[in-house]
């Protein structure tokens, strides 16, 4: 049986908080909203100990047989002076 004991097909973990989801594909902003995380955060997917950046509004396919791990970090603040070319 592919369902978890709680009746949901997918489990994701964002910043250590597990969340049960019953959809196969989810958009990153919807995922952050479901977890009550600020939408202005950078989202990283963790696979085998490696961090992979996830783009805003990117669709993510969730696996039924494993927990998908994510972490959020604040977006870097770039000053106008740093954007100027040398």
C-alpha positions as CSV (number, residue, x, y, z in Angstrom):
1,X,0.0,0.0,0.0
2,X,1.5,3.4,-1.0
3,X,-0.4,5.4,1.6
4,X,1.2,6.4,4.9
5,X,-0.6,5.5,8.1
6,X,-2.1,9.0,8.3
7,X,-3.8,8.5,4.9
8,X,-1.7,11.0,2.9
9,X,0.5,9.9,0.0
10,X,3.4,12.3,0.5
11,X,5.4,13.6,3.4
12,X,7.6,16.7,3.2
13,X,9.8,18.2,5.9
14,X,10.4,22.0,5.8
15,X,12.9,23.3,8.4
16,X,12.2,20.2,10.6
17,X,8.4,20.5,10.4
18,X,6.7,17.5,8.7
19,X,3.7,18.1,6.5
20,X,1.4,15.5,4.9
21,X,0.3,16.3,1.3
22,X,-2.0,14.3,-1.0
23,X,-0.8,15.8,-4.3
24,X,1.9,14.5,-6.5
25,X,3.1,17.9,-7.9
26,X,3.2,21.1,-5.9
27,X,4.4,24.6,-6.6
28,X,7.0,26.0,-4.3
29,X,5.0,29.0,-3.2
30,X,2.0,26.8,-2.4
31,X,4.3,24.5,-0.4
32,X,5.7,27.5,1.6
33,X,2.1,28.8,2.2
34,X,0.9,25.4,3.5
35,X,3.8,25.4,6.0
36,X,3.1,29.0,7.0
37,X,6.6,30.1,5.9
38,X,7.3,33.5,4.5
39,X,7.1,33.5,0.7
40,X,10.2,35.7,0.4
41,X,12.5,32.9,1.6
42,X,14.9,30.8,-0.6
43,X,13.9,27.2,-0.7
44,X,16.5,24.3,-0.9
45,X,15.7,20.7,-1.5
46,X,18.0,18.3,0.3
47,X,18.9,15.0,-1.4
48,X,21.7,12.7,-0.1
49,X,23.1,15.5,2.0
50,X,23.4,17.9,-0.9
51,X,21.5,21.2,-1.2
52,X,19.8,22.0,-4.5
53,X,18.2,25.4,-5.0
54,X,14.5,25.4,-5.9
55,X,13.2,28.4,-8.0
56,X,10.2,30.4,-7.0
57,X,7.0,29.0,-8.6
58,X,8.8,25.9,-9.6
59,X,6.8,22.6,-9.7
60,X,8.1,19.8,-7.6
61,X,7.2,16.2,-8.0
62,X,6.9,14.4,-4.7
63,X,7.9,10.7,-4.1
64,X,5.5,8.4,-2.4
65,X,8.1,6.1,-0.9
66,X,10.3,8.7,0.8
67,X,10.2,11.9,2.8
68,X,11.2,15.0,0.8
69,X,13.3,17.4,2.8
70,X,13.5,21.2,2.3
71,X,15.2,24.1,4.2
72,X,14.6,27.8,3.8
73,X,17.1,30.6,4.1
74,X,16.6,34.4,3.8
75,X,17.2,35.9,0.5
76,X,20.4,37.8,0.3
77,X,20.2,41.6,0.4
78,X,22.1,43.2,-2.4
79,X,23.0,46.9,-2.2
80,X,22.8,49.0,-5.3
81,X,26.6,49.7,-4.9
82,X,27.3,45.9,-5.3
83,X,25.4,45.8,-8.6
84,X,27.6,48.4,-10.3
85,X,30.1,47.0,-12.7
86,X,33.8,47.7,-12.0
